[in-house]
Amino acid sequence: MDVGQGDATLLRAVESDETYNLLIDAGDWTGDEVVPYLHSQSVESLDVAIGTHIHADHIGQLDEVIQEFPVEEVWMTGNVHTTGAFEDVLAAIEQSDASYVEPRSGDEFEIGPFLVEVYHPTELSGDFNDDSISTRVTYGDVSFLFTGDAEASAEEEMLASGLDLKADIFQLGHHGSSTSNTPTFVEAVNPELAIYSAGLDNDYGHPHHETVELMRKLGIDLYGTDAHGTIVVESDGKDFSVQTDREATIEKEKPGFLKDVKEEPASPQDSCIDINSAILEDLYEIVHIDEVRAQELIELRPHHSLNGLKRIYGIGEGRLADIKEEGIACVKE
């Protein structure tokens, strides 16, 4: 689904008059796209809802989904957080009839015609991105790989495990970031089609130039929500086709990126609080950054600009404007 700078994917199949629905992630907490989209697809219930990891751009609307639809199982990593987005999801699960599952590498689930193989994590590291639930979903002869925001170290673990990573369709890790999607991993997946989810002109430069160039080099067809809108893959279990909201060609200039998007702090850089290196206590000096938000700020590093603070639960445009106006927070070269 096109959910801006977030992630949300619906897998839906009909077999013998039974409908099976799997949701992988549920968009950013600032958006409201997921529930309406599910209604537009005539979804009445979900067999599984997966929060690949607990950052607010992946589980941000999951509480609303659980409140709106009967959900049989909710899968999460088992990591805990103090953000409102995470606590809202836990509250929604507790108030629902959904079962709570923490899948681990090697687990397999048959959900109607879908075979869901869990590839990661084996155990938790405490790094929310690297602990992302990674799954290969097979429908007939067609397979899909989803790795959330798993980065290079998690990809190395999956490679070392000896698992069959081959998939026809690969949803690129971490919104097409170059910190994921290493050449060795992508070559092992060997997809015909790659899809990423990212917001138009987002502050992180997703998808990164290196990732776009790698897809071109390997001859992999590339689609992205920022360029194509919502992307629909239809399959009969043997072949697949792609439909998009709009036609587009994905091109990415070599950065330049940090220089282009970084705003200058109001105070000299040598006296500002660098949000990429400041210790916890120093971050408290920034307006609207309390202990909980400071901890999330650190977990989300690196930030390429102050606009990246909008990833923190509770920091919207208004509070971001206050932070910029105060002039003590910065991102140094």
NORNOR-V557064 format. One record per backbone hydrogen bond with DSSP energy under -1.0 kcal/mol. CO is the residue of the C=O (numbers start at 1). NH is the residue of the N-H. If there is no record, write none. Layout:
# NORNOR-V557064
CO NH
CO NH
This chain:
# NORNOR-V557064
1 3
4 6
7 27
9 24
11 22
13 20
15 18
18 15
20 13
21 47
21 48
22 11
23 50
24 9
26 61
27 60
28 31
33 37
34 38
35 39
36 40
37 41
38 43
39 42
46 72
47 73
48 23
49 75
50 25
52 133
55 58
55 59
56 29
57 7
58 26
59 62
61 65
62 66
63 67
64 68
65 69
70 46
72 99
73 49
74 101
75 51
83 87
84 88
85 89
86 90
87 91
88 92
89 93
90 94
91 95
93 96
99 74
101 76
104 107
107 118
109 116
111 114
114 111
115 138
116 109
117 136
118 106
120 134
121 105
127 131
129 132
134 119
134 120
135 146
136 117
137 144
138 115
139 142
142 139
143 169
144 137
145 171
146 135
147 150
148 174
151 155
152 156
153 157
154 158
155 159
156 160
157 161
159 162
163 165
168 192
168 193
169 145
170 195
173 176
174 177
176 208
179 152
182 186
183 187
184 188
185 189
186 190
189 167
192 221
193 170
194 223
195 172
196 225
199 202
202 205
208 212
209 213
210 214
211 215
212 216
213 217
214 218
215 220
221 194
223 196
224 228
225 229
228 245
228 246
232 243
234 241
237 141
239 236
241 234
243 232
256 260
257 261
258 262
268 271
273 330
274 277
274 278
279 283
282 285
283 286
286 289
290 294
291 295
292 296
293 297
294 298
295 299
296 300
298 301
305 308
306 309
307 310
308 311
309 312
312 315
316 320
317 321
318 322
319 323
320 324
321 325
322 326
323 327
327 267
328 273
330 275
